[in-house]
Amino acid sequence: MPRSDRPRYTSTPLDRTFVPARSIAVLGPISGVTADAVRGVLTAARSASPTSRIALDPRADQRVWAYRDDVAGGVAVTERPDLPTDDLGELMNRIRERDGARLPVEVILCGDYTVVDYSHGVGDGQFGTLLVGVAAGDPDGTLAPTLAPALPAGATRRALWRHFRENPRAVRDLRRVRADHARPDTADDGVPTRTVDNWAKTKTCRAEFMTPEVSAALEAWAREHAPGATAASVTVALVNAALRAEQVALDDHVMILFNCRRYLAEKDRTGHGNFAIGIPVRVGAGATPGLVATVMKDVIDSGWPLAVLGASEARSALTRHRIAPVADDTGTVTVPDRLRLAVSDLGNLTGLYRHLDFADDGRPAQMTATLEPDGPDGITVLVSRLNKGRTLAATFCADMIDPNVVTRALRRACLDPVALLRHGE
C-alpha cells in the first residue's frame, strides 16, 4: 500500500497528554511463556485490523499518528530471567529503570512473570490489563484480535449525547456535585511547601499482597457493616485510611479513576484508547466505604467524568488543535508538603485470566501495575483482585515520602484491613 494511502489515526487530547507516561503491568506466576509465542500473539493482534490499536505510533507533538507495520520485532519482546520476581514492586522499578529507548509496546519475560511496558498514549488500564493476559497465553488464538479494536470515532460525543439525553436531570446534578467537591481557593493556605528537583528520577513503586483469607474477611465485614458499599469504594476508603494511619499528610481530595466506557453503548465498550478520567472528590479523614460509594455514584450519575472529556476536546478544537509542549519533569518544582492521593480499582480479574494456568507452588496469582503520578506530590495506588487475593501497588516520588512509610501503609492495609475501616466507623 502506498504510504499516502495508509490509514492514520487522529489522536484525542487525552491520548497526546499520556504519550510520555509509561504503564507497566505484571502477571504471574505462569510457566512456559516463550518469546516466540509472545511475538506470535503480537503479530496476530497487528494483523487483525489495518488500524489495530496495538500498532499505533504515539507522538505527543503530533495530532495525526501512523500505524507501525512491525510490532513484534527488535526489543518488542525480550527475556530478563535475571530480574528478581519475589517483590513485584521492585520488579516494576527495574523494568522502568532499564536502559535503552522504548517502543510503544514492549513485553518482557521475567522467569514465570510476564511484564508489559507500553506508552499510555496507546491505551489506558483496560488495554494494559488485557494485553498482559493475552501476552501470557492465547491457547486457541482467539484473544490476540481483541487487542485491535479502538474506541469508535467521536466516542466522547456519542457518550455525552447518550448520557444526557437519557438523564435530563444530569446537567443540574453535575453543577451540584462539582460545587460539593470544589476545591477552596484557600485549600493550601498554611500548608508548608517542599522543593523537589528532577522528581521523575525518584519515582518508585511498592507492592503488597492481601491473602484470600484476609480479603474474604474484608468482604464479609463490608457486607455487614457498610451497606451500599462497592468493591471500589472499599478500596478507596481502605487506602485512604492506611496512609493516614501512618501519619501521612494527605489532601482532603482524593482522585478516583472512572472508566467512561460505562457511558457508551455495550457494543462499543471493548474498544481501546484513553477513556478513563480521574475526578477529585472530597473525602477527608475517616471516610467510610458507604460514604465513598455515595460520592462515586453521584459522580457517575452526574456525568462529571464525561464532562471533563468533552471540555478537553472542545478546548482542543477551539485552539485549532494546537499541540501543547511536553511537560518537563526534570526541573525544580515547589509543591505543598502533603500528598494528593489517586486510587484506581481494576476490579476482579479472575474471569479475564481464566484461560491461564497459574503455577500451583505456593506463590499467589497476581496482576499488578504502575499508575504514574502527575507530579512529585502525587501518590497513585492501584488495586486488583485475582483468584480471591488482592494486590496493592503504590507509585510515588521518593523525595516526597519515605518509601518505608508507604510499605508500612500497604502492609497494614493487607494484613488487617478490617481494623483500619472499623476505626473509621
ZADRENBA-183924 format. One record per residue (C-alpha): x, y, z. Coordinates in steps of 0.2 Angstrom, whole numbers, padded with zeros to 4 digits, always signed. Layout:
<rs>
XYZ/...
</rs>
This chain:
<rs>
+0000+0000+0000/+0007+0017-0005/+0012+0027+0011/+0000+0041+0007/-0014+0028+0007/-0010+0020+0023/-0023+0023+0037/-0020+0036+0050/-0027+0039+0067/-0032+0056+0074/-0027+0057+0092/-0038+0064+0106/-0031+0077+0118/-0030+0064+0131/-0020+0052+0120/-0007+0066+0117/-0006+0070+0136/-0002+0052+0141/+0011+0048+0127/+0026+0052+0138/+0019+0041+0153/+0024+0023+0153/+0012+0010+0160/+0019-0006+0167/+0009-0022+0171/+0014-0038+0178/+0005-0055+0178/+0011-0072+0185/+0017-0084+0190/+0014-0093+0174/+0027-0105+0167/+0031-0109+0149/+0028-0092+0141/+0041-0091+0127/+0047-0076+0117/+0042-0084+0101/+0024-0087+0107/+0023-0069+0113/+0029-0062+0096/+0016-0073+0088/+0002-0065+0098/+0008-0048+0095/+0009-0051+0076/-0009-0059+0076/-0015-0043+0085/-0007-0032+0072/-0014-0042+0058/-0032-0042+0065/-0035-0025+0058/-0026-0011+0047/-0030+0000+0061/-0025-0011+0076/-0024-0001+0092/-0008-0010+0097/+0001-0004+0081/-0001+0015+0085/+0015+0025+0084/+0010+0038+0098/+0018+0056+0097/+0015+0069+0109/+0019+0083+0097/+0008+0076+0083/-0011+0076+0081/-0011+0063+0067/-0002+0046+0071/+0004+0032+0060/+0002+0014+0062/+0018+0003+0063/+0019-0012+0052/+0030-0022+0064/+0025-0023+0082/+0035-0039+0087/+0052-0036+0080/+0068-0030+0089/+0066-0026+0108/+0047-0028+0107/+0049-0045+0116/+0064-0048+0127/+0069-0060+0141/+0076-0055+0158/+0077-0070+0169/+0090-0060+0179/+0077-0049+0187/+0070-0054+0204/+0052-0058+0205/+0049-0061+0223/+0045-0042+0225/+0033-0036+0211/+0035-0018+0216/+0054-0019+0214/+0052-0029+0198/+0042-0014+0190/+0055-0002+0196/+0069-0012+0187/+0058-0013+0172/+0056+0006+0172/+0074+0010+0175/+0082-0002+0162/+0092+0006+0148/+0088+0009+0131/+0074+0018+0120/+0057+0012+0122/+0045+0005+0109/+0027+0010+0110/+0023-0008+0116/+0035-0020+0124/+0034-0037+0133/+0047-0043+0145/+0048-0061+0151/+0055-0062+0169/+0055-0080+0173/+0037-0085+0177/+0031-0067+0176/+0025-0058+0160/+0028-0039+0160/+0021-0027+0148/+0028-0009+0146/+0019+0002+0135/+0015+0021+0131/-0001+0027+0140/-0004+0035+0123/-0009+0018+0116/-0022+0015+0129/-0027+0016+0147/-0028+0002+0160/-0041-0008+0151/-0028-0010+0137/-0014-0015+0148/-0024-0027+0159/-0030-0036+0143/-0013-0035+0135/-0003-0043+0149/-0016-0058+0150/-0015-0061+0131/+0004-0060+0130/+0005-0073+0144/-0006-0085+0134/-0018-0086+0120/-0020-0105+0118/-0033-0105+0104/-0028-0089+0096/-0045-0080+0099/-0038-0067+0111/-0025-0058+0101/-0038-0050+0089/-0046-0042+0105/-0031-0030+0106/-0035-0022+0089/-0052-0013+0091/-0051+0005+0095/-0065+0016+0103/-0077+0022+0090/-0073+0039+0081/-0082+0053+0091/-0084+0041+0107/-0085+0056+0118/-0098+0065+0108/-0108+0049+0107/-0107+0046+0126/-0112+0064+0130/-0127+0063+0119/-0132+0046+0126/-0130+0050+0144/-0138+0067+0145/-0152+0063+0133/-0157+0048+0144/-0154+0058+0160/-0160+0076+0158/-0158+0080+0176/-0139+0076+0175/-0135+0093+0170/-0142+0100+0186/-0134+0086+0196/-0117+0090+0188/-0117+0108+0194/-0122+0102+0211/-0109+0088+0213/-0095+0099+0206/-0100+0113+0219/-0100+0100+0233/-0082+0094+0229/-0075+0111+0223/-0058+0114+0230/-0057+0130+0240/-0045+0144+0234/-0038+0143+0252/-0035+0125+0252/-0016+0126+0253/-0015+0141+0264/-0004+0137+0279/+0002+0121+0271/+0022+0120+0271/+0030+0118+0254/+0043+0107+0248/+0055+0109+0233/+0059+0094+0223/+0072+0093+0209/+0070+0081+0194/+0056+0072+0203/+0053+0060+0189/+0070+0052+0193/+0065+0047+0210/+0048+0039+0205/+0047+0022+0213/+0034+0008+0216/+0030-0003+0231/+0018-0018+0231/+0010-0029+0244/-0002-0044+0243/-0018-0047+0253/-0021-0066+0255/-0038-0073+0250/-0042-0076+0268/-0040-0058+0273/-0049-0052+0258/-0064-0063+0262/-0064-0056+0279/-0064-0039+0272/-0078-0043+0261/-0088-0051+0275/-0086-0035+0286/-0091-0024+0271/-0107-0034+0268/-0112-0032+0287/-0105-0015+0292/-0105-0005+0275/-0122-0007+0267/-0122+0000+0249/-0103+0000+0248/-0095-0007+0232/-0078-0016+0230/-0071+0001+0223/-0077+0011+0237/-0070-0001+0250/-0053+0001+0241/-0053+0020+0241/-0058+0020+0260/-0045+0007+0264/-0031+0015+0255/-0035+0032+0262/-0036+0025+0280/-0020+0015+0278/-0009+0030+0273/-0017+0041+0287/-0014+0028+0300/+0005+0030+0296/+0003+0049+0299/+0005+0053+0280/-0002+0071+0277/-0015+0069+0263/-0025+0082+0254/-0044+0080+0258/-0047+0077+0239/-0044+0060+0233/-0043+0057+0214/-0054+0042+0209/-0052+0035+0192/-0068+0032+0182/-0069+0022+0166/-0080+0032+0154/-0084+0017+0144/-0099+0014+0156/-0107+0029+0146/-0105+0020+0129/-0117+0008+0121/-0112-0010+0126/-0105-0014+0109/-0093+0000+0110/-0086-0003+0127/-0072-0016+0122/-0063-0003+0111/-0046+0003+0116/-0040+0021+0119/-0039+0033+0133/-0056+0034+0141/-0053+0034+0159/-0054+0051+0169/-0048+0055+0187/-0061+0065+0197/-0055+0074+0213/-0068+0072+0226/-0068+0077+0244/-0067+0063+0256/-0055+0068+0270/-0050+0058+0285/-0062+0044+0292/-0071+0042+0275/-0081+0026+0276/-0084+0014+0261/-0103+0019+0262/-0099+0037+0260/-0086+0034+0246/-0099+0024+0237/-0112+0038+0238/-0099+0050+0232/-0094+0039+0217/-0112+0036+0212/-0116+0054+0212/-0101+0057+0201/-0106+0044+0189/-0124+0048+0188/-0120+0067+0185/-0109+0063+0170/-0094+0073+0178/-0081+0062+0170/-0089+0064+0153/-0090+0082+0155/-0071+0083+0158/-0068+0073+0142/-0080+0084+0132/-0072+0100+0139/-0054+0094+0134/-0059+0090+0117/-0069+0106+0115/-0054+0116+0121/-0043+0107+0108/-0055+0111+0094/-0056+0130+0099/-0037+0131+0099/-0037+0123+0082/-0029+0108+0090/-0013+0116+0094/-0001+0104+0102/+0004+0108+0120/+0023+0106+0124/+0028+0091+0134/+0029+0094+0152/+0047+0095+0159/+0049+0083+0174/+0067+0086+0176/+0066+0104+0183/+0064+0111+0200/+0046+0110+0207/+0039+0118+0223/+0023+0109+0229/+0013+0109+0245/+0021+0097+0258/+0007+0084+0258/+0002+0071+0246/-0013+0070+0233/-0019+0053+0233/-0026+0044+0217/-0034+0027+0218/-0039+0015+0204/-0048-0001+0207/-0046-0013+0192/-0059-0025+0199/-0060-0044+0199/-0049-0050+0185/-0051-0069+0188/-0063-0071+0174/-0052-0061+0162/-0037-0073+0165/-0047-0089+0167/-0038-0096+0151/-0021-0095+0160/-0013-0109+0170/-0005-0101+0185/+0009-0110+0194/+0002-0121+0209/+0018-0120+0220/+0013-0108+0234/+0016-0092+0225/-0001-0082+0224/-0008-0077+0207/-0005-0059+0205/-0008-0045+0192/-0002-0028+0197/+0003-0012+0188/+0010+0005+0190/-0001+0021+0189/+0010+0036+0186/+0008+0051+0197/+0006+0068+0188/+0018+0077+0200/+0030+0075+0215/+0016+0077+0227/+0006+0063+0219/+0004+0045+0225/-0006+0033+0215/-0012+0017+0221/-0019+0003+0210/-0028-0012+0217/-0033-0028+0208/-0041-0044+0213/-0037-0061+0206/-0041-0078+0212/-0048-0071+0228/-0032-0062+0233/-0028-0043+0231/-0013-0034+0226/-0010-0016+0231/+0003-0006+0221/+0008+0012+0225/+0019+0024+0214/+0026+0040+0221/+0041+0051+0222/+0054+0045+0235/+0059+0063+0238/+0042+0067+0244/+0039+0052+0256/+0049+0039+0263/+0046+0023+0254/+0047+0013+0270/+0031+0023+0276/+0022+0018+0260/+0027+0000+0263/+0021+0000+0280/+0004+0008+0275/+0001-0005+0261/+0006-0019+0273/-0006-0013+0286/-0020-0012+0273/-0016-0030+0268/-0014-0038+0285/-0029-0031+0294/-0040-0020+0283/-0055-0023+0294/-0046-0014+0309/-0042+0001+0298/-0060+0003+0292/-0068-0001+0309/-0058+0013+0316/-0067+0025+0304/-0084+0019+0308/
</rs>
